[in-house]
Amino acid sequence: MPCMKMCCFYLSTRLGSIIVGILSILQVLIPALILVANGGEGYLKAEASDINSHINDFGQEELFISFLRFTEKDPEIVFLAAETFCGVHLLSCILMIVGALKVQRYLLLPFIVLDVIRLCVLSLIHVTGMMVIKKQLNLGDLIAITIAGGFGLLLLFYMWACVVALYQIFGIVTTEKYRSMFGNDPTTPARIPTETVNSKDLRPVKKAENSLYSYNSNYASEYPTYNQNEHYR
């Protein structure tokens, strides 16, 4: 069963995934360009050295200190790793959008894998960051920033789950059982009797002006219940 049937209670998971792909491109592209514009590895080394010179003003977290020293020593590796991941993730976003448009299930997989890695890293950065800067903030500000960051991460995980749901739905609409009930074209499903499959019996379901909005409406669950009564004959 898909982990969600609609995106934001209004959009189909197909359209929602396309929007997620566009937003993810911006989330990856903008930080990468900013890093390059500020000088790349030179900027990273300068910032790491500056923070390291005032290390007593921050929380003494072992993970933070280790990363800081590594960045100061080998900023080229950190810069190359960050830019490589951003480039690969950008490509996965494009493939996901194409997969959503063309109903190609496995084009969604690279995005699902890479984005959950990105979100786990962001979660680790958020938790560690709050522990590191707690000396520089009063309790109220620390709580507010922690909660705001937590809700931001929840939103990002929700957006990721939308793509996972679309992957699950694509797996459903390509099964023989679904095709025997609604035809071979998932973008224009048609209800047909299950005991006899005849192309003449196909009845296209009424579509909205934009098929992306009504994409889920005919197969929100795995296999919509078909009652063989006079209403469908």
mmCIF file of the C-alpha atoms, coordinates in Angstrom:
data_MODEL
# 
_entry.id   MODEL 
# 
loop_
_atom_site.group_PDB 
_atom_site.id 
_atom_site.type_symbol 
_atom_site.label_atom_id 
_atom_site.label_alt_id 
_atom_site.label_comp_id 
_atom_site.label_asym_id 
_atom_site.label_entity_id 
_atom_site.label_seq_id 
_atom_site.pdbx_PDB_ins_code 
_atom_site.Cartn_x 
_atom_site.Cartn_y 
_atom_site.Cartn_z 
_atom_site.occupancy 
_atom_site.B_iso_or_equiv 
_atom_site.pdbx_formal_charge 
_atom_site.auth_seq_id 
_atom_site.auth_comp_id 
_atom_site.auth_asym_id 
_atom_site.auth_atom_id 
_atom_site.pdbx_PDB_model_num 
ATOM 1   C CA . MET A 1 1   ? 0.000   0.000   0.000   1.00 0.00 ? 1   MET A CA 1 
ATOM 2   C CA . PRO A 1 2   ? 1.413   3.451   -0.878  1.00 0.00 ? 2   PRO A CA 1 
ATOM 3   C CA . CYS A 1 3   ? 2.658   5.463   2.103   1.00 0.00 ? 3   CYS A CA 1 
ATOM 4   C CA . MET A 1 4   ? 0.467   8.371   0.927   1.00 0.00 ? 4   MET A CA 1 
ATOM 5   C CA . LYS A 1 5   ? -2.330  8.800   -1.623  1.00 0.00 ? 5   LYS A CA 1 
ATOM 6   C CA . MET A 1 6   ? -2.280  12.567  -2.132  1.00 0.00 ? 6   MET A CA 1 
ATOM 7   C CA . CYS A 1 7   ? 0.416   15.200  -1.718  1.00 0.00 ? 7   CYS A CA 1 
ATOM 8   C CA . CYS A 1 8   ? -0.541  18.022  0.664   1.00 0.00 ? 8   CYS A CA 1 
ATOM 9   C CA . PHE A 1 9   ? -4.149  16.699  0.676   1.00 0.00 ? 9   PHE A CA 1 
ATOM 10  C CA . TYR A 1 10  ? -4.765  18.160  -2.791  1.00 0.00 ? 10  TYR A CA 1 
ATOM 11  C CA . LEU A 1 11  ? -2.153  17.277  -5.409  1.00 0.00 ? 11  LEU A CA 1 
ATOM 12  C CA . SER A 1 12  ? -1.548  13.858  -6.865  1.00 0.00 ? 12  SER A CA 1 
ATOM 13  C CA . THR A 1 13  ? 1.705   12.192  -5.880  1.00 0.00 ? 13  THR A CA 1 
ATOM 14  C CA . ARG A 1 14  ? 2.763   12.458  -9.515  1.00 0.00 ? 14  ARG A CA 1 
ATOM 15  C CA . LEU A 1 15  ? 2.468   16.239  -9.655  1.00 0.00 ? 15  LEU A CA 1 
ATOM 16  C CA . GLY A 1 16  ? 3.762   16.490  -6.099  1.00 0.00 ? 16  GLY A CA 1 
ATOM 17  C CA . SER A 1 17  ? 6.882   14.521  -7.061  1.00 0.00 ? 17  SER A CA 1 
ATOM 18  C CA . ILE A 1 18  ? 7.541   16.818  -10.013 1.00 0.00 ? 18  ILE A CA 1 
ATOM 19  C CA . ILE A 1 19  ? 7.320   19.831  -7.693  1.00 0.00 ? 19  ILE A CA 1 
ATOM 20  C CA . VAL A 1 20  ? 9.593   18.071  -5.198  1.00 0.00 ? 20  VAL A CA 1 
ATOM 21  C CA . GLY A 1 21  ? 12.107  17.460  -7.982  1.00 0.00 ? 21  GLY A CA 1 
ATOM 22  C CA . ILE A 1 22  ? 12.145  21.144  -8.957  1.00 0.00 ? 22  ILE A CA 1 
ATOM 23  C CA . LEU A 1 23  ? 12.521  22.274  -5.334  1.00 0.00 ? 23  LEU A CA 1 
ATOM 24  C CA . SER A 1 24  ? 15.273  19.718  -4.755  1.00 0.00 ? 24  SER A CA 1 
ATOM 25  C CA . ILE A 1 25  ? 17.183  21.048  -7.766  1.00 0.00 ? 25  ILE A CA 1 
ATOM 26  C CA . LEU A 1 26  ? 17.108  24.501  -6.171  1.00 0.00 ? 26  LEU A CA 1 
ATOM 27  C CA . GLN A 1 27  ? 18.130  23.101  -2.769  1.00 0.00 ? 27  GLN A CA 1 
ATOM 28  C CA . VAL A 1 28  ? 21.169  21.418  -4.315  1.00 0.00 ? 28  VAL A CA 1 
ATOM 29  C CA . LEU A 1 29  ? 22.122  23.968  -6.952  1.00 0.00 ? 29  LEU A CA 1 
ATOM 30  C CA . ILE A 1 30  ? 22.007  27.171  -4.878  1.00 0.00 ? 30  ILE A CA 1 
ATOM 31  C CA . PRO A 1 31  ? 24.387  26.026  -2.065  1.00 0.00 ? 31  PRO A CA 1 
ATOM 32  C CA . ALA A 1 32  ? 26.775  24.523  -4.630  1.00 0.00 ? 32  ALA A CA 1 
ATOM 33  C CA . LEU A 1 33  ? 26.931  27.769  -6.603  1.00 0.00 ? 33  LEU A CA 1 
ATOM 34  C CA . ILE A 1 34  ? 27.361  29.844  -3.440  1.00 0.00 ? 34  ILE A CA 1 
ATOM 35  C CA . LEU A 1 35  ? 30.256  27.647  -2.341  1.00 0.00 ? 35  LEU A CA 1 
ATOM 36  C CA . VAL A 1 36  ? 31.943  27.968  -5.722  1.00 0.00 ? 36  VAL A CA 1 
ATOM 37  C CA . ALA A 1 37  ? 31.337  31.729  -5.872  1.00 0.00 ? 37  ALA A CA 1 
ATOM 38  C CA . ASN A 1 38  ? 32.968  32.256  -2.454  1.00 0.00 ? 38  ASN A CA 1 
ATOM 39  C CA . GLY A 1 39  ? 36.172  30.508  -3.473  1.00 0.00 ? 39  GLY A CA 1 
ATOM 40  C CA . GLY A 1 40  ? 35.559  26.793  -2.979  1.00 0.00 ? 40  GLY A CA 1 
ATOM 41  C CA . GLU A 1 41  ? 38.250  25.054  -0.945  1.00 0.00 ? 41  GLU A CA 1 
ATOM 42  C CA . GLY A 1 42  ? 39.883  28.380  -0.044  1.00 0.00 ? 42  GLY A CA 1 
ATOM 43  C CA . TYR A 1 43  ? 36.659  29.569  1.559   1.00 0.00 ? 43  TYR A CA 1 
ATOM 44  C CA . LEU A 1 44  ? 36.257  26.305  3.470   1.00 0.00 ? 44  LEU A CA 1 
ATOM 45  C CA . LYS A 1 45  ? 39.806  26.451  4.809   1.00 0.00 ? 45  LYS A CA 1 
ATOM 46  C CA . ALA A 1 46  ? 39.479  30.092  5.873   1.00 0.00 ? 46  ALA A CA 1 
ATOM 47  C CA . GLU A 1 47  ? 36.176  29.444  7.687   1.00 0.00 ? 47  GLU A CA 1 
ATOM 48  C CA . ALA A 1 48  ? 37.532  26.315  9.381   1.00 0.00 ? 48  ALA A CA 1 
ATOM 49  C CA . SER A 1 49  ? 40.635  28.196  10.545  1.00 0.00 ? 49  SER A CA 1 
ATOM 50  C CA . ASP A 1 50  ? 38.556  31.088  11.866  1.00 0.00 ? 50  ASP A CA 1 
ATOM 51  C CA . ILE A 1 51  ? 36.239  28.814  13.838  1.00 0.00 ? 51  ILE A CA 1 
ATOM 52  C CA . ASN A 1 52  ? 39.181  26.768  15.105  1.00 0.00 ? 52  ASN A CA 1 
ATOM 53  C CA . SER A 1 53  ? 40.821  29.921  16.456  1.00 0.00 ? 53  SER A CA 1 
ATOM 54  C CA . HIS A 1 54  ? 37.701  30.577  18.568  1.00 0.00 ? 54  HIS A CA 1 
ATOM 55  C CA . ILE A 1 55  ? 36.948  26.952  19.381  1.00 0.00 ? 55  ILE A CA 1 
ATOM 56  C CA . ASN A 1 56  ? 36.350  27.717  23.063  1.00 0.00 ? 56  ASN A CA 1 
ATOM 57  C CA . ASP A 1 57  ? 33.278  29.737  22.111  1.00 0.00 ? 57  ASP A CA 1 
ATOM 58  C CA . PHE A 1 58  ? 31.592  26.595  20.809  1.00 0.00 ? 58  PHE A CA 1 
ATOM 59  C CA . GLY A 1 59  ? 30.474  23.329  22.331  1.00 0.00 ? 59  GLY A CA 1 
ATOM 60  C CA . GLN A 1 60  ? 33.270  20.766  22.438  1.00 0.00 ? 60  GLN A CA 1 
ATOM 61  C CA . GLU A 1 61  ? 31.640  18.067  20.354  1.00 0.00 ? 61  GLU A CA 1 
ATOM 62  C CA . GLU A 1 62  ? 34.094  15.450  19.115  1.00 0.00 ? 62  GLU A CA 1 
ATOM 63  C CA . LEU A 1 63  ? 32.397  15.023  15.733  1.00 0.00 ? 63  LEU A CA 1 
ATOM 64  C CA . PHE A 1 64  ? 32.409  18.770  15.099  1.00 0.00 ? 64  PHE A CA 1 
ATOM 65  C CA . ILE A 1 65  ? 36.048  19.208  16.123  1.00 0.00 ? 65  ILE A CA 1 
ATOM 66  C CA . SER A 1 66  ? 37.186  16.258  14.006  1.00 0.00 ? 66  SER A CA 1 
ATOM 67  C CA . PHE A 1 67  ? 35.383  17.549  10.913  1.00 0.00 ? 67  PHE A CA 1 
ATOM 68  C CA . LEU A 1 68  ? 36.698  21.059  11.521  1.00 0.00 ? 68  LEU A CA 1 
ATOM 69  C CA . ARG A 1 69  ? 40.298  19.867  11.694  1.00 0.00 ? 69  ARG A CA 1 
ATOM 70  C CA . PHE A 1 70  ? 39.885  17.688  8.625   1.00 0.00 ? 70  PHE A CA 1 
ATOM 71  C CA . THR A 1 71  ? 38.400  20.599  6.667   1.00 0.00 ? 71  THR A CA 1 
ATOM 72  C CA . GLU A 1 72  ? 41.256  22.865  7.698   1.00 0.00 ? 72  GLU A CA 1 
ATOM 73  C CA . LYS A 1 73  ? 43.826  20.240  6.713   1.00 0.00 ? 73  LYS A CA 1 
ATOM 74  C CA . ASP A 1 74  ? 42.263  18.939  3.465   1.00 0.00 ? 74  ASP A CA 1 
ATOM 75  C CA . PRO A 1 75  ? 39.662  21.450  2.221   1.00 0.00 ? 75  PRO A CA 1 
ATOM 76  C CA . GLU A 1 76  ? 40.069  20.168  -1.351  1.00 0.00 ? 76  GLU A CA 1 
ATOM 77  C CA . ILE A 1 77  ? 38.657  16.756  -0.400  1.00 0.00 ? 77  ILE A CA 1 
ATOM 78  C CA . VAL A 1 78  ? 35.667  18.265  1.391   1.00 0.00 ? 78  VAL A CA 1 
ATOM 79  C CA . PHE A 1 79  ? 34.975  20.634  -1.494  1.00 0.00 ? 79  PHE A CA 1 
ATOM 80  C CA . LEU A 1 80  ? 35.296  17.892  -4.122  1.00 0.00 ? 80  LEU A CA 1 
ATOM 81  C CA . ALA A 1 81  ? 33.054  15.514  -2.143  1.00 0.00 ? 81  ALA A CA 1 
ATOM 82  C CA . ALA A 1 82  ? 30.378  18.179  -1.632  1.00 0.00 ? 82  ALA A CA 1 
ATOM 83  C CA . GLU A 1 83  ? 30.363  19.291  -5.272  1.00 0.00 ? 83  GLU A CA 1 
ATOM 84  C CA . THR A 1 84  ? 30.358  15.698  -6.556  1.00 0.00 ? 84  THR A CA 1 
ATOM 85  C CA . PHE A 1 85  ? 27.409  14.764  -4.390  1.00 0.00 ? 85  PHE A CA 1 
ATOM 86  C CA . CYS A 1 86  ? 25.543  17.898  -5.473  1.00 0.00 ? 86  CYS A CA 1 
ATOM 87  C CA . GLY A 1 87  ? 26.172  17.085  -9.144  1.00 0.00 ? 87  GLY A CA 1 
ATOM 88  C CA . VAL A 1 88  ? 25.025  13.469  -8.821  1.00 0.00 ? 88  VAL A CA 1 
ATOM 89  C CA . HIS A 1 89  ? 21.991  14.503  -6.779  1.00 0.00 ? 89  HIS A CA 1 
ATOM 90  C CA . LEU A 1 90  ? 21.106  17.128  -9.380  1.00 0.00 ? 90  LEU A CA 1 
ATOM 91  C CA . LEU A 1 91  ? 21.139  14.441  -12.070 1.00 0.00 ? 91  LEU A CA 1 
ATOM 92  C CA . SER A 1 92  ? 18.932  12.193  -9.910  1.00 0.00 ? 92  SER A CA 1 
ATOM 93  C CA . CYS A 1 93  ? 16.406  15.046  -9.549  1.00 0.00 ? 93  CYS A CA 1 
ATOM 94  C CA . ILE A 1 94  ? 16.196  15.400  -13.335 1.00 0.00 ? 94  ILE A CA 1 
ATOM 95  C CA . LEU A 1 95  ? 15.804  11.636  -13.792 1.00 0.00 ? 95  LEU A CA 1 
ATOM 96  C CA . MET A 1 96  ? 13.053  11.593  -11.168 1.00 0.00 ? 96  MET A CA 1 
ATOM 97  C CA . ILE A 1 97  ? 11.100  14.311  -12.947 1.00 0.00 ? 97  ILE A CA 1 
ATOM 98  C CA . VAL A 1 98  ? 11.440  12.440  -16.251 1.00 0.00 ? 98  VAL A CA 1 
ATOM 99  C CA . GLY A 1 99  ? 10.360  9.208   -14.550 1.00 0.00 ? 99  GLY A CA 1 
ATOM 100 C CA . ALA A 1 100 ? 7.280   10.880  -13.079 1.00 0.00 ? 100 ALA A CA 1 
ATOM 101 C CA . LEU A 1 101 ? 6.293   12.270  -16.482 1.00 0.00 ? 101 LEU A CA 1 
ATOM 102 C CA . LYS A 1 102 ? 6.990   9.065   -18.431 1.00 0.00 ? 102 LYS A CA 1 
ATOM 103 C CA . VAL A 1 103 ? 5.723   6.625   -15.757 1.00 0.00 ? 103 VAL A CA 1 
ATOM 104 C CA . GLN A 1 104 ? 9.141   4.987   -15.476 1.00 0.00 ? 104 GLN A CA 1 
ATOM 105 C CA . ARG A 1 105 ? 9.400   3.547   -12.002 1.00 0.00 ? 105 ARG A CA 1 
ATOM 106 C CA . TYR A 1 106 ? 13.118  2.853   -11.741 1.00 0.00 ? 106 TYR A CA 1 
ATOM 107 C CA . LEU A 1 107 ? 14.104  6.378   -12.754 1.00 0.00 ? 107 LEU A CA 1 
ATOM 108 C CA . LEU A 1 108 ? 12.834  7.400   -9.306  1.00 0.00 ? 108 LEU A CA 1 
ATOM 109 C CA . LEU A 1 109 ? 15.232  5.119   -7.410  1.00 0.00 ? 109 LEU A CA 1 
ATOM 110 C CA . PRO A 1 110 ? 18.428  7.247   -7.620  1.00 0.00 ? 110 PRO A CA 1 
ATOM 111 C CA . PHE A 1 111 ? 16.587  10.233  -6.145  1.00 0.00 ? 111 PHE A CA 1 
ATOM 112 C CA . ILE A 1 112 ? 15.039  8.145   -3.357  1.00 0.00 ? 112 ILE A CA 1 
ATOM 113 C CA . VAL A 1 113 ? 18.429  6.764   -2.308  1.00 0.00 ? 113 VAL A CA 1 
ATOM 114 C CA . LEU A 1 114 ? 20.465  9.972   -2.626  1.00 0.00 ? 114 LEU A CA 1 
ATOM 115 C CA . ASP A 1 115 ? 17.855  12.221  -1.034  1.00 0.00 ? 115 ASP A CA 1 
ATOM 116 C CA . VAL A 1 116 ? 17.467  10.056  2.063   1.00 0.00 ? 116 VAL A CA 1 
ATOM 117 C CA . ILE A 1 117 ? 21.268  10.193  2.446   1.00 0.00 ? 117 ILE A CA 1 
ATOM 118 C CA . ARG A 1 118 ? 21.131  13.987  2.133   1.00 0.00 ? 118 ARG A CA 1 
ATOM 119 C CA . LEU A 1 119 ? 18.336  14.236  4.702   1.00 0.00 ? 119 LEU A CA 1 
ATOM 120 C CA . CYS A 1 120 ? 20.182  12.015  7.171   1.00 0.00 ? 120 CYS A CA 1 
ATOM 121 C CA . VAL A 1 121 ? 23.281  14.205  6.810   1.00 0.00 ? 121 VAL A CA 1 
ATOM 122 C CA . LEU A 1 122 ? 21.178  17.346  7.302   1.00 0.00 ? 122 LEU A CA 1 
ATOM 123 C CA . SER A 1 123 ? 19.613  15.816  10.420  1.00 0.00 ? 123 SER A CA 1 
ATOM 124 C CA . LEU A 1 124 ? 23.067  15.048  11.820  1.00 0.00 ? 124 LEU A CA 1 
ATOM 125 C CA . ILE A 1 125 ? 24.245  18.587  11.020  1.00 0.00 ? 125 ILE A CA 1 
ATOM 126 C CA . HIS A 1 126 ? 21.189  20.080  12.715  1.00 0.00 ? 126 HIS A CA 1 
ATOM 127 C CA . VAL A 1 127 ? 21.554  18.055  15.906  1.00 0.00 ? 127 VAL A CA 1 
ATOM 128 C CA . THR A 1 128 ? 25.314  18.606  16.106  1.00 0.00 ? 128 THR A CA 1 
ATOM 129 C CA . GLY A 1 129 ? 24.949  22.278  15.244  1.00 0.00 ? 129 GLY A CA 1 
ATOM 130 C CA . MET A 1 130 ? 22.494  22.887  18.059  1.00 0.00 ? 130 MET A CA 1 
ATOM 131 C CA . MET A 1 131 ? 24.888  21.263  20.522  1.00 0.00 ? 131 MET A CA 1 
ATOM 132 C CA . VAL A 1 132 ? 27.811  23.307  19.201  1.00 0.00 ? 132 VAL A CA 1 
ATOM 133 C CA . ILE A 1 133 ? 26.210  26.778  19.268  1.00 0.00 ? 133 ILE A CA 1 
ATOM 134 C CA . LYS A 1 134 ? 24.334  26.382  22.548  1.00 0.00 ? 134 LYS A CA 1 
ATOM 135 C CA . LYS A 1 135 ? 26.947  28.543  24.306  1.00 0.00 ? 135 LYS A CA 1 
ATOM 136 C CA . GLN A 1 136 ? 26.228  31.472  22.009  1.00 0.00 ? 136 GLN A CA 1 
ATOM 137 C CA . LEU A 1 137 ? 22.433  31.473  22.367  1.00 0.00 ? 137 LEU A CA 1 
ATOM 138 C CA . ASN A 1 138 ? 20.037  31.940  25.230  1.00 0.00 ? 138 ASN A CA 1 
ATOM 139 C CA . LEU A 1 139 ? 17.682  29.112  26.030  1.00 0.00 ? 139 LEU A CA 1 
ATOM 140 C CA . GLY A 1 140 ? 14.679  30.636  24.249  1.00 0.00 ? 140 GLY A CA 1 
ATOM 141 C CA . ASP A 1 141 ? 16.529  31.186  20.973  1.00 0.00 ? 141 ASP A CA 1 
ATOM 142 C CA . LEU A 1 142 ? 18.061  27.716  21.141  1.00 0.00 ? 142 LEU A CA 1 
ATOM 143 C CA . ILE A 1 143 ? 14.649  26.088  21.594  1.00 0.00 ? 143 ILE A CA 1 
ATOM 144 C CA . ALA A 1 144 ? 13.113  28.173  18.788  1.00 0.00 ? 144 ALA A CA 1 
ATOM 145 C CA . ILE A 1 145 ? 15.885  27.343  16.305  1.00 0.00 ? 145 ILE A CA 1 
ATOM 146 C CA . THR A 1 146 ? 15.806  23.661  17.267  1.00 0.00 ? 146 THR A CA 1 
ATOM 147 C CA . ILE A 1 147 ? 12.045  23.437  16.736  1.00 0.00 ? 147 ILE A CA 1 
ATOM 148 C CA . ALA A 1 148 ? 12.184  25.392  13.466  1.00 0.00 ? 148 ALA A CA 1 
ATOM 149 C CA . GLY A 1 149 ? 14.935  23.144  12.152  1.00 0.00 ? 149 GLY A CA 1 
ATOM 150 C CA . GLY A 1 150 ? 13.013  20.057  13.228  1.00 0.00 ? 150 GLY A CA 1 
ATOM 151 C CA . PHE A 1 151 ? 9.896   21.147  11.359  1.00 0.00 ? 151 PHE A CA 1 
ATOM 152 C CA . GLY A 1 152 ? 12.020  21.971  8.312   1.00 0.00 ? 152 GLY A CA 1 
ATOM 153 C CA . LEU A 1 153 ? 13.459  18.459  8.346   1.00 0.00 ? 153 LEU A CA 1 
ATOM 154 C CA . LEU A 1 154 ? 9.981   16.973  8.735   1.00 0.00 ? 154 LEU A CA 1 
ATOM 155 C CA . LEU A 1 155 ? 8.867   18.882  5.636   1.00 0.00 ? 155 LEU A CA 1 
ATOM 156 C CA . LEU A 1 156 ? 11.854  17.599  3.661   1.00 0.00 ? 156 LEU A CA 1 
ATOM 157 C CA . PHE A 1 157 ? 11.168  14.020  4.765   1.00 0.00 ? 157 PHE A CA 1 
ATOM 158 C CA . TYR A 1 158 ? 7.511   14.460  3.772   1.00 0.00 ? 158 TYR A CA 1 
ATOM 159 C CA . MET A 1 159 ? 8.590   15.595  0.312   1.00 0.00 ? 159 MET A CA 1 
ATOM 160 C CA . TRP A 1 160 ? 10.843  12.542  0.041   1.00 0.00 ? 160 TRP A CA 1 
ATOM 161 C CA . ALA A 1 161 ? 7.962   10.272  1.115   1.00 0.00 ? 161 ALA A CA 1 
ATOM 162 C CA . CYS A 1 162 ? 5.856   11.693  -1.739  1.00 0.00 ? 162 CYS A CA 1 
ATOM 163 C CA . VAL A 1 163 ? 8.353   10.319  -4.269  1.00 0.00 ? 163 VAL A CA 1 
ATOM 164 C CA . VAL A 1 164 ? 8.446   6.980   -2.422  1.00 0.00 ? 164 VAL A CA 1 
ATOM 165 C CA . ALA A 1 165 ? 4.643   6.816   -2.672  1.00 0.00 ? 165 ALA A CA 1 
ATOM 166 C CA . LEU A 1 166 ? 4.805   7.489   -6.413  1.00 0.00 ? 166 LEU A CA 1 
ATOM 167 C CA . TYR A 1 167 ? 7.354   4.681   -6.766  1.00 0.00 ? 167 TYR A CA 1 
ATOM 168 C CA . GLN A 1 168 ? 4.957   2.337   -4.962  1.00 0.00 ? 168 GLN A CA 1 
ATOM 169 C CA . ILE A 1 169 ? 2.023   3.442   -7.134  1.00 0.00 ? 169 ILE A CA 1 
ATOM 170 C CA . PHE A 1 170 ? 3.997   2.905   -10.335 1.00 0.00 ? 170 PHE A CA 1 
ATOM 171 C CA . GLY A 1 171 ? 4.699   -0.616  -9.112  1.00 0.00 ? 171 GLY A CA 1 
ATOM 172 C CA . ILE A 1 172 ? 0.963   -1.180  -8.748  1.00 0.00 ? 172 ILE A CA 1 
ATOM 173 C CA . VAL A 1 173 ? -0.185  0.239   -12.088 1.00 0.00 ? 173 VAL A CA 1 
ATOM 174 C CA . THR A 1 174 ? 2.280   -1.946  -14.018 1.00 0.00 ? 174 THR A CA 1 
ATOM 175 C CA . THR A 1 175 ? 0.989   -5.235  -12.576 1.00 0.00 ? 175 THR A CA 1 
ATOM 176 C CA . GLU A 1 176 ? -1.094  -7.616  -14.659 1.00 0.00 ? 176 GLU A CA 1 
ATOM 177 C CA . LYS A 1 177 ? -3.940  -7.483  -12.162 1.00 0.00 ? 177 LYS A CA 1 
ATOM 178 C CA . TYR A 1 178 ? -4.233  -3.711  -12.493 1.00 0.00 ? 178 TYR A CA 1 
ATOM 179 C CA . ARG A 1 179 ? -3.958  -3.804  -16.280 1.00 0.00 ? 179 ARG A CA 1 
ATOM 180 C CA . SER A 1 180 ? -6.659  -6.448  -16.514 1.00 0.00 ? 180 SER A CA 1 
ATOM 181 C CA . MET A 1 181 ? -9.008  -4.144  -14.623 1.00 0.00 ? 181 MET A CA 1 
ATOM 182 C CA . PHE A 1 182 ? -8.071  -0.707  -15.973 1.00 0.00 ? 182 PHE A CA 1 
ATOM 183 C CA . GLY A 1 183 ? -6.189  -1.184  -19.243 1.00 0.00 ? 183 GLY A CA 1 
ATOM 184 C CA . ASN A 1 184 ? -2.544  -0.778  -20.196 1.00 0.00 ? 184 ASN A CA 1 
ATOM 185 C CA . ASP A 1 185 ? -2.309  3.011   -20.049 1.00 0.00 ? 185 ASP A CA 1 
ATOM 186 C CA . PRO A 1 186 ? -2.055  4.178   -16.403 1.00 0.00 ? 186 PRO A CA 1 
ATOM 187 C CA . THR A 1 187 ? -2.538  7.824   -17.380 1.00 0.00 ? 187 THR A CA 1 
ATOM 188 C CA . THR A 1 188 ? -6.014  7.056   -18.823 1.00 0.00 ? 188 THR A CA 1 
ATOM 189 C CA . PRO A 1 189 ? -7.376  4.135   -16.769 1.00 0.00 ? 189 PRO A CA 1 
ATOM 190 C CA . ALA A 1 190 ? -10.647 2.500   -17.807 1.00 0.00 ? 190 ALA A CA 1 
ATOM 191 C CA . ARG A 1 191 ? -12.897 0.186   -15.782 1.00 0.00 ? 191 ARG A CA 1 
ATOM 192 C CA . ILE A 1 192 ? -13.554 -3.146  -17.467 1.00 0.00 ? 192 ILE A CA 1 
ATOM 193 C CA . PRO A 1 193 ? -15.207 -6.421  -16.326 1.00 0.00 ? 193 PRO A CA 1 
ATOM 194 C CA . THR A 1 194 ? -12.651 -8.701  -14.679 1.00 0.00 ? 194 THR A CA 1 
ATOM 195 C CA . GLU A 1 195 ? -14.015 -11.976 -16.071 1.00 0.00 ? 195 GLU A CA 1 
ATOM 196 C CA . THR A 1 196 ? -13.714 -10.942 -19.711 1.00 0.00 ? 196 THR A CA 1 
ATOM 197 C CA . VAL A 1 197 ? -11.155 -8.480  -20.981 1.00 0.00 ? 197 VAL A CA 1 
ATOM 198 C CA . ASN A 1 198 ? -12.209 -6.936  -24.243 1.00 0.00 ? 198 ASN A CA 1 
ATOM 199 C CA . SER A 1 199 ? -10.863 -3.731  -25.737 1.00 0.00 ? 199 SER A CA 1 
ATOM 200 C CA . LYS A 1 200 ? -14.391 -2.762  -26.811 1.00 0.00 ? 200 LYS A CA 1 
ATOM 201 C CA . ASP A 1 201 ? -15.455 -2.719  -23.166 1.00 0.00 ? 201 ASP A CA 1 
ATOM 202 C CA . LEU A 1 202 ? -12.923 -0.121  -22.138 1.00 0.00 ? 202 LEU A CA 1 
ATOM 203 C CA . ARG A 1 203 ? -14.576 2.982   -20.766 1.00 0.00 ? 203 ARG A CA 1 
ATOM 204 C CA . PRO A 1 204 ? -12.180 5.926   -20.259 1.00 0.00 ? 204 PRO A CA 1 
ATOM 205 C CA . VAL A 1 205 ? -12.590 7.643   -16.941 1.00 0.00 ? 205 VAL A CA 1 
ATOM 206 C CA . LYS A 1 206 ? -13.390 11.345  -17.111 1.00 0.00 ? 206 LYS A CA 1 
ATOM 207 C CA . LYS A 1 207 ? -10.184 13.340  -16.783 1.00 0.00 ? 207 LYS A CA 1 
ATOM 208 C CA . ALA A 1 208 ? -9.555  16.812  -15.497 1.00 0.00 ? 208 ALA A CA 1 
ATOM 209 C CA . GLU A 1 209 ? -8.011  19.409  -17.779 1.00 0.00 ? 209 GLU A CA 1 
ATOM 210 C CA . ASN A 1 210 ? -4.606  18.677  -16.316 1.00 0.00 ? 210 ASN A CA 1 
ATOM 211 C CA . SER A 1 211 ? -4.004  14.939  -16.061 1.00 0.00 ? 211 SER A CA 1 
ATOM 212 C CA . LEU A 1 212 ? -1.306  15.497  -13.452 1.00 0.00 ? 212 LEU A CA 1 
ATOM 213 C CA . TYR A 1 213 ? -3.939  16.647  -10.949 1.00 0.00 ? 213 TYR A CA 1 
ATOM 214 C CA . SER A 1 214 ? -6.195  13.619  -11.449 1.00 0.00 ? 214 SER A CA 1 
ATOM 215 C CA . TYR A 1 215 ? -3.463  11.026  -11.819 1.00 0.00 ? 215 TYR A CA 1 
ATOM 216 C CA . ASN A 1 216 ? -4.200  9.315   -8.513  1.00 0.00 ? 216 ASN A CA 1 
ATOM 217 C CA . SER A 1 217 ? -7.943  9.691   -8.483  1.00 0.00 ? 217 SER A CA 1 
ATOM 218 C CA . ASN A 1 218 ? -8.645  6.350   -10.165 1.00 0.00 ? 218 ASN A CA 1 
ATOM 219 C CA . TYR A 1 219 ? -6.134  4.192   -8.319  1.00 0.00 ? 219 TYR A CA 1 
ATOM 220 C CA . ALA A 1 220 ? -5.479  5.783   -4.965  1.00 0.00 ? 220 ALA A CA 1 
ATOM 221 C CA . SER A 1 221 ? -5.360  2.311   -3.388  1.00 0.00 ? 221 SER A CA 1 
ATOM 222 C CA . GLU A 1 222 ? -3.527  -0.694  -4.800  1.00 0.00 ? 222 GLU A CA 1 
ATOM 223 C CA . TYR A 1 223 ? -6.482  -2.318  -6.479  1.00 0.00 ? 223 TYR A CA 1 
ATOM 224 C CA . PRO A 1 224 ? -9.715  -0.291  -6.440  1.00 0.00 ? 224 PRO A CA 1 
ATOM 225 C CA . THR A 1 225 ? -12.728 -2.387  -5.602  1.00 0.00 ? 225 THR A CA 1 
ATOM 226 C CA . TYR A 1 226 ? -14.724 -3.303  -8.705  1.00 0.00 ? 226 TYR A CA 1 
ATOM 227 C CA . ASN A 1 227 ? -18.360 -4.135  -8.204  1.00 0.00 ? 227 ASN A CA 1 
ATOM 228 C CA . GLN A 1 228 ? -19.934 -5.814  -11.176 1.00 0.00 ? 228 GLN A CA 1 
ATOM 229 C CA . ASN A 1 229 ? -23.320 -4.159  -11.074 1.00 0.00 ? 229 ASN A CA 1 
ATOM 230 C CA . GLU A 1 230 ? -25.490 -2.219  -13.441 1.00 0.00 ? 230 GLU A CA 1 
ATOM 231 C CA . HIS A 1 231 ? -23.655 1.021   -12.682 1.00 0.00 ? 231 HIS A CA 1 
ATOM 232 C CA . TYR A 1 232 ? -20.534 -0.219  -14.492 1.00 0.00 ? 232 TYR A CA 1 
ATOM 233 C CA . ARG A 1 233 ? -22.238 -2.109  -17.320 1.00 0.00 ? 233 ARG A CA 1 
# 
